[in-house]
Amino acid sequence: MSLKHSFALILSLAGLVAGSHHIAAADARTTQSFDAGWRFSKGDFASAMMPAFDDSGWRILNVPHDWSIEGPFSADYGSGNGFAPGGLGWYRKHFQPAAAQKDKRVAVEFDGVYDNSEVWINGQFAGARPYGYIGFQYDLTPYLKWDADNVVAVRVDHSRFADSRFYTGSGIYRNVRLTITDKLHIAHWGTSVTTPKIKKDSASVRVETTIENNFADKRKFSLQTDIVAPDGKIVASVTTAKSAAGNSVQTLVQEIKVSQPQLWSLASPTLYTVKNLVKSGETIVDETETPFGIRTATFDANKGFFLNGISTKLKGVCIHHDAGSLGAAVPDQVLERRLRLLKEIGVNAIRTSHNPPDPELLNLCDRMGFLVMDEAFDEFTPSKNKWVVGWNAGVASRFGYGEVFAQWSVTDIQDMIRRDRNHPSIVLWSIGNEIDYANDPFSDPVLGQDYHPENPPAKDLLKCAAPLVAAVKSLDRSRPVTAALATVAMSDAVGFPELLDAAGYNYQEARYAADHKQFPQRIIYGSENSHQYGAWRAVQTNDYIAGQFLWTGIDYLGEARAWPVRASGAGLFDLCGFKKPLGWFRQSLWSDQPMVYLCVSTGDGGRRGFAGVENWNWSSNSTTTVLCFANCPEVTLTLNDKVIGTKNLSEAMIAPKRPFAPSAKAS
């Protein structure tokens, strides 16, 4: 547990113990870490939701917690999930809310529980959430006992472990918070900030604030909204007086002008803050702060992507949510280090493949200057193949999120939008990844001899996607809706791309020119691409291609080839965050900082580009090929002070095969 989490734990416990803290007007809203002091046990227990259940023998731990990464790993488990165990487990947390909070509303918020979570408070059912990647909140107020022991119990059912193509983890693997508010308060994820008009000397900020009144009677209130500049000064403010009927929900819209705005950009990720204050008379009854950025982000079918009117290529990477040996419970410091390393090699965009990310990742992207493609799902319905014995080998399982898609997908994607919509880093909403993968499960006659008429028809893609697109646009029309397409020919045959504002192409660079000519209004970018130089040249030499997202930025657990391998090595960095030759190669293409790097080729290029290695301990009779990656105007390669050759930046710097010698350098 980090020092930050330790400090938050002390504050949390102090605020919950009876009599230790009284909420005054200045404490209109209290948000406390709820991460510490959980009791955990694997297995199922029929009465574990009841307060009197004896959990004294359970393990005491802090969340975030991922029990899958604790093993034991086994060939008996699914390769898609990295041969990690799943199972079923329970978490219980005891706490004592103070009597001074009796007239308040108390809610618990989970950032992510994988998966099929069920939550109880004092034996009363609070709610259930099948999807393991979405956050949720439950109101505990009706069931609390004041100045007494209370128990939140969480049942997590990941017993069907082969439910994903990638590592998921198991348990309460993201942060938990307790939020205490007045009964007249700003709703959960209830603030939406957009900047519809931006000029050189002014910006229009539109703030939509949803107010909930949980009192039974009518309440008068005012909503004061301040715009706080990066230096902490209030630069604009507006107040709206309203009344709220008993047990009602309403949304207030306020337009605020900011003079001389500082724009959010990749080089200068400047953040403002919307400060909302709900007042009853002169008393502040609720207060929230929402960071946001003032920026324009536009896609053009002929000219690509523009940030604040400046043409910008998306130099992106796909990343999964695990961190190697840490599993899915990733500390904030690890996320920050990974982003810093990616930025150093020239990466400016992140695709959250293939699920809503940890909220802290988005906070870091806002602060560090990354663009984000925020993705919701890896499958619609029916479910995709999840390979068990090895990647694309054996008999696949066919269960997972697809089983609950019809019931939950609109709710899940709308919660993703509500949670994430104020992040200036986000420039694309993705409703899904490779949903149109041929015969997994959808098929169409356009596939020719590969057509499987027994599979679901590809036209069902429209039935699944249309409600998702509408759900996103009902909450945010400021960003394009997209999907990462795996089989564009099949998608075109049924009109799937026409539902989207932008079409992501996975490994289909060969289609760029013809599709741009056939569909001149289609916004095209590479949503998933190999490390091959040609894939980048297809972006670099065509203005109409907005950018690309490499598969992947960092090695990840799951999608394992065969036991005992548990991870994929497709990244620019390995599981520990160390740069691989692929990373140096990408740095030579994307970074503005001068660099030169040498490695040795194994001679096996493959789909990823090449298999460079940093090993210089070859036998004396071996023959090696030295690769040099550089972005300097000219590079000279020498071997034991003998010049082998000099090449400029426009040429490939590959030395001919030579007998191995123990010393070489580039300058």
N, C-alpha and C positions, 0 to 999 in steps of 0.2 A: 504494500500500500504506500502511495506517495505521501510526502510530507503535507502536500496540499489537502489530501483526503484525510490525513490524521487530524489536521487542524479543524477541518469541517466537522469531523466526528465529535470533537470536544464541544463545539458550539451546538451541535445537534442534540447531544444528550443533555447539555445544560438547559436548553430551551424546552425540553420535554418533561423533565422531572417536576413533579407537583411543587408549587410554591417557589421555584427557583427563578422564574421569569414571568413578569406580568406584561401583557400586551397593552401599550398605551396608544394614543393617537399617532405618535411617530412610528409605531410598529404596525401600521395598517395592514401590511402584508409581510409575512415571514416565510422565507423559503429555507428549509433546513436539509442538510444531507441526511439521508436515511440509509446510508450504505453500511454502517457499522453494526456489529453485534447480532448478526443473524445466526440461527441454528439450522443445520442442514443435515439431511440424511438421504442417501439413495434408497430406492424402494418405494412401495406404496403402503399407505397406512390409512385404514378406513376412517378413523376419527381424528386425523391430524389437523383438521381445521378447527377443532373444538378447543376453547381456551384451557380446559382442564387436562388436555392431553399431556402426557409426561414426555418432554423432550430433553430432560436433563442429561441423557446419555448421547445426545446428538453432538456433532462437531460444531464448534463455534468458529465463524469466519466472517469476513467482510466481503461485501459485493463491491464491484463486479467480480463474478466468479464463473468459471467455465469448468464443469466437471469432466467434459470429454477429453480435454488436453491432459488430464491426470492419468488417462489410460485405464487399463492396459490396452494398447493397440493390438490388433489381431487381424489375421487374414480372414477371420470369420465375419468381419464387418465390411462395410461398403467402401470400395476404392474411391467413389465420388467424394465421400466425406473423409478421405485420408485414412481409412481403416481405423477410425476412432470410435470408441463406444458411444452409444446413446444412452437409453434407459429412461427411468422415471425417478424423480426426486422431489423432495419437499423442502421448503424454507419456512422458518417461523421467526418472527421478531416480536419481542415484548417491549412495550413502552408505556409511559404514564403521562398523558396530557394533563396539564394543569387546569384547575377549576376556573382560572381566570380566562380560559379560552372557550368556556362553555357556550357563549353566544356567537362563536365564530364558526366558519366553515373550514373543515379539515379534509384535505384530499391527499392521496398518495399517487405519485407519478413514477412510472417505470419507463426508462428509455429503450428497453429491449429485453425480452425474455424468450429464449428459444427452447421449445416452442409449445404450442397448445397449453398456454398458462391459464390457471384458474386461481382467483384471489378471493380470500375470505377475511372478514374482520369480526373477531369475537364470535366465530361460528356462523356468521351471516354471509351469504354469497354476495360478493361485490361485482364480479364480472369475469368474463373469459375472453381470451384473444388467441386465435390459432396462429396468426402470422408472427414469426419470431423476430422480425426486423423493425416492427413499427412500435412507436411509443404510445402509451395510453395512461389515462388518469381515472381514478375512482374516488367518489365522494364517500368518506368514512363517517361523516358527522352523525347520521341517524343511529349508528350502532356503538358509538363511543361511550366509555365509562370514565368519568372525570375523577382525577386524583386516585386512580386505581389501575391495576394491571390490564392492559389491552394486548391482543395478539393479532398481528397480520400473518396469515398463512398463505403460501403460494405453492400450488402443485404444478409441476412442470413435466409434461409427457413427451419425451423424445424417444420413446421406446421403438418406434419405427425409424431406425437410424439411417437407413438407406433412402432418405427422402430428398436428397439434394445432389446436384452435380459438383458441388464444391463444399469445402469444410464450413460447418455452421457453428459448432460448439453446442453446449447444452447448459441451461440454467439461467440465472439472473446475471447476464454477462455485461450489462451496462448499468449506469448509475440509477439510483432511486432517490426521490426527494419527497419531503412532506411539505405541503403548502397550506398555510393558515391565513385565511382572509375574512373580511367582513362578509355578511350574507349579501350585501350589495357590492358587487365586485366585477372586475374585468374577467371575461371568460377565459378558459384555458385556450392558449394559442389565439387569443381574441383580438390581437392587434395586427393589422395589415398596413404596410407602408409601401407606397409606390411613388415614383417621380415622373409623372406623365409629361411634363414640359421642362426642358432644361435649355437655358440660354447661357451665353457667356457671362452675363452679369446677374442672373437670377435663376432660381429653380422653383417649380411648383411641387410641393410635397403633399400627397393625398394620404390621409390617415383614416382608416376605418377601424373603429373600436367597438367591440361587442360587449355589452353590459348585461350581466345577469342579476336579477333581483330575486333572491331566495326567501325574502320575507313574504308573509302572507298578505300584507297590506301594501298600498301604494307608497312610493318613496320619491321625494324630490331630490335631485342631485345636480351637480354641475361637473362637466368633464373639462379639465384644463390640460391642454397638450402643449408641451414645450419642445422646441427643437434645440438640442444641445450640441454645440460645435465640438470638434476634436479637442480644443483647449479647455473644455468644461464650461464655457460661457453660453448662456441662453441667447440664441440669435433670432428666435421668433416664437410667438406664443398665441394661442387662441383658446377661448373658453366658451363652452356651449352649455346652456341650462336646459334641463329636461326633467321629466318625471317618468317613473317606471311603475307599471301595474304590478300587483302582487304576483309572484312566481312567473316572471316574464323574462324574455330575452329580446334585446333590440340592438341594432347596429347604428352608430353615429358616424357620419362622414364629415371630415374637416379638411379644408384646403388651406395650406400655409405656404407663404412665400419666403424663400431664403435668398438673401442677397449675396452676391459674390461667392457662390458655392465652390468648395474644394471638391474636385471630382475624385471618385474612387477609380483607381487604375492598377495595373499589374505592378508598375514601378512605385506607385504611391497609393497604397490601399487605405485611403482616408475614410474613417468611419464617423458618422454622426450618431446621435441617439434621440429617439422619441421617448419623452418622459410623460407618461399619462398619470394624472392625479384625479381620482374620483372624490368629490367633496360633498358632504352633507352639511349645508351651511358653511361654516369655516373649518369644519373638521375633515381632515383627510381620512377617508375610509378605505381607500385602496390606492396603490401606486405600483406602476411597472415601468421598466426601462427596456427599450427595444433598439439595439444597434441596427443601422442601415447605411447604405452608401448611395451617393448621388452619382449616377452614371447612366450612359446609354449603351445598349448592346443590341446590335441589329445584324441580321443575316440577309444577304442579297444573293439571288439565284445566279447572277453573273459575276459578282465581284467578291463573294465570300463573306467573311465576318468582320465587323467593325466595332471597336470599343471606343466610346467617346468620339466617334467619327474617324478614328484612325484604323486603317486596314491592319488586321492582326490574324496571323495564322494560329489555329489551335494546335499547339505542340503538346498533345495530351497523352496520358497513360491510363489504362484501366487498372484499378486496384481492388483486391478483395478486402474483407474486413478483419481477417485474422492477422496475427503477427508471429507466425512460426511457433516456437516453443511456448509462447505466451497464450496461444489459442485465440479465442474471441474476446477475452477480457483484456483489452489493450489499454495500457496507461496513456494518459494524455501526452506525456513526455516522449513516448515512442512514436505517436502520431506526428508530433511536431518535428522530431528528428528525421523521420522519413520524408516529410514534405520539404524540409530544409535541404536534404540531399538531392531530392528530385529537382528542386529549384536551381541548385548549383550546376546541374548539367543542362539546364535550359528548358525544363518542363514548365509549362504555364497553365496546364489544364488537367483536371482529374475527372475520370468517369467512375461513379460509384457502382461498380459491377458486382452483383446485379440486384441490388436491394438498397433501401434507404440506409444511409450510413449512421455512425455514431454522431450525435449533434456536435460534439467537440471537433470533429474533423471539419465540419462546415465553418465553425467559428474560426478555426485556424486558417482555412482558405480565405476567409474574409480578411483576417489580419495580415496574412503573409502575401496576398496577391496571387491567387489562383482562380481560374475559371472552372466551373463545375457543371458536369452533366449528371443530374440527380435522377437515379433510376429506381423504378418501383419493383419490377417483377422479372423473374427468369422464365416464367411459364404462365400461360393462360389455362385453359382447360380443353381437353383432357391433359393430364400430366405428361411431362417429357420422360425419356429414358434416363434412369440413374444407374450407371454401371457399377456392378458389385465386385466382380473378381478382378477387373482391370479396365482401363480406359477403352471404350468401344469393344469390349471383349465379354464373352459369356452371355448370360441372360440378364437383362436389365429389370430393375424394379420399376413400377409405373404408378407410384403414389407420391404425394407431396402437396404443395400448395394448390395444385389444380383441383384437388378434391373440395376445397372450400372457396375457390375463385368466384363462383357465381354468387355466393352469399356475401363474401367479404371484400372483394376487390375494390369496389367503389368506395366503401368506407375506408379501407386501408390507404388508397391513393389520395383521398381527400385529406386524411390525417397527415400524410406526408407533405402535402402542399401547405396545409395550415401551419405545420411545424416549421417548414423550411423557407417559406415564401419571402421572408424579409432579408435573406442573405444576398448581398450584392454579388457574391461570387457565382451564384447559380445563373446560368444563361440558357439551359435546356432542361425541360422536363421529359424524361423518357418513360413511356408506359411499359416497355418490355425489351428483353434481349432475345434475339434469334427465335422469336415466336414463330417465324415462318421457316424454320429449319425443315428442309424437305423430309417428309415422312416421319417427323418427330414432333407432333404426331400428324400434322396436316399434309395433305397431298392434293395434286391437281393434274389434269391431263397435259398441261404445258410441260411437265417433267418428262414426257415422252416415255421411253422404255422403263424409266424409274418410277412411273406413276403407280401408286398402290390404291386402287379403287376401294379397298376395304378400310382404308384410313379415313378419319374425319375430313370432309371437304375443306379446301383452303378458304372458301367463302365464309366459313365460320369465324375466320379471323376478324371479319367486320363486325359480327355480332358481339364478339368479346371486346374489341377495341373501341367501338363507338361510344359505349357508356363511359369508358375511362377518359377518352378525350373530352367528352362533355363535362365530366366531373372535374377535370383539371381546369377547364376554361370557366367553370362556374365560380372558381375561386381566384384564378390568376390568368389574365389575358396579356400580361406584359412579357411573357416568354414563349418561345415556340414549343409545341408538343412534338416529340419525336419518338422513334423506336429504332433499335439496331437491327437491320434486316440482314438475314443470312442467305435468303434465296429471292433476290429482287425479281427475277423472272416470274416466279410463282405469285409474289405479292402484286406485281403489276397486272397479272392475269385476272385478279379478283378486285383490283382497285384499292388495296390496302394503303399504298402511299398517299392516295388522295385524301385520306382521313387526317394525315399528318401535316404539320407546318414545315417540317424538315425531315429528310430521309437519311438515316445513317446506313452506310454500307459496310458490312463486315467482309473483309478480304475480297472485295469485288472491284478493285481498281480498274480492271480491264473494261468495266462497263461505263466508266466515267464519261468519256467523250461521246459515245453513242447515246447514252441516256440524257446527257445535257442537251444534245441536239434534238432528241425526241420529246423531252419534257423541259422546255426552256425556262419554265417558271418554278421548277423543282429546286429546292435548296438541298445540296448534296455535301456530305462530309464523310470522312472515314470514321465510323464509330468503333471499329475494331480492326487493327492492322498488324501485319507482321513487322519484324525489324528490318526487313529487306530494304536496301537503299532505293530500289525502284518504287516501293510503296510510298516513300517520302517524296521522291521526284514527281510522282503523280499529283501530289499536293503542291509542291513548290513551283511547278511549272504551269499550273492551271489556276488562274485567279478565281474561278467559280467554285473550286473546292475549298471549303472553309478551314479544313485542318484534318487531323487524324488523332486517334487514340490507340497507342500501341498495346498489344497483348504480350506481356504486362509490364507495369512499372516495377513490381516487386514479386519475387517468388511467393507462392502461396500453398497452403495445405489443401489437399483434395485433388480431384481430377488425376489421381495417381495412376501410373501405367500398370503396375502390378506389384503385389506384395514382395518385398518389404518396403518398397518406395512409398512414401506417404504424401509427397508434395510434387508440385510442378516447378520446373526450373526455367520457366519462360520469361523471367523478369530481367530488368536492367540491373537490379540489386538482388542479392540472395536473401534468405530468410532472416539473417542477422543484420541486414542493411549494408552489407559491403558491396562496393561497386564491382560489377563483372565487366569483362571486355565489351559486352554489348552496351553497357552503360557508358564506357569511354567512347565507343563508336558514336553513340547518340549525342554525347557531349560535343564531339567534333562537328556534328551537324547543327546542333541547336544552341550552343552556348556562344555568347559574345566575348567571353574571356579567353585569351590565348592559351592553348594547351597542345601538348604532344604526348603520345602514348604508344608504347610498343607491346605487342603480344605475339604469340605463335599460333598459327592456324593448324588445326588437326586435319584439315582437308575435307571436313564434312559440313557443307553449308547448311543444307536443310531448309525448312520453311522459315525458320527464325532469322536467317541471314548468313550466319557462319558460326563456327564453334571455336572461337578463340579461347586460348588458355594462357595463364600467367606463369606456367611452369617453364623454368629455364634449366632444369636439371635433366638434360637428355644424354643418352649414351654417346660416346665419341664417334661412333660410326653411323649415327642417325642423320637423316636429312630433314631440315625444318623450313617452313615458310614463315617469314617474319611479316607481320602486319603493322603498319604505322597509321594511327589515327591522329589527325591534326586539323586545326583551323587556321594555322599560320600561313602566310603567303607562300612560303617555300620551306621544304624540309630536306635535310641531307642525312642519309643513313650511312653509318660507318661500322665496320667490324674490325676490332683490334686496331683502331686508328687508320684503317684502310677504307677509303670512300667507296661505297657500293653504288650509290646513285643519289641524284638530286631531282626532286620533282616539285612542281608547283601545286597549288590548291585544286586546280581543275583536273588533276590527274589522280588516278588511284595509286596509293603508295603501298605497293606490295613488292617485296623483294623476291627475286627468283629463289627457287629451292637451292639450298646450299648445305654442305656438310656442317654439322653442329660445331660451334666454337663457343667458349665460355664467356665471351664479352661482345656486346653490341650496344650501340647508342644512337640516338637521333638528336639532331640539333636544328 
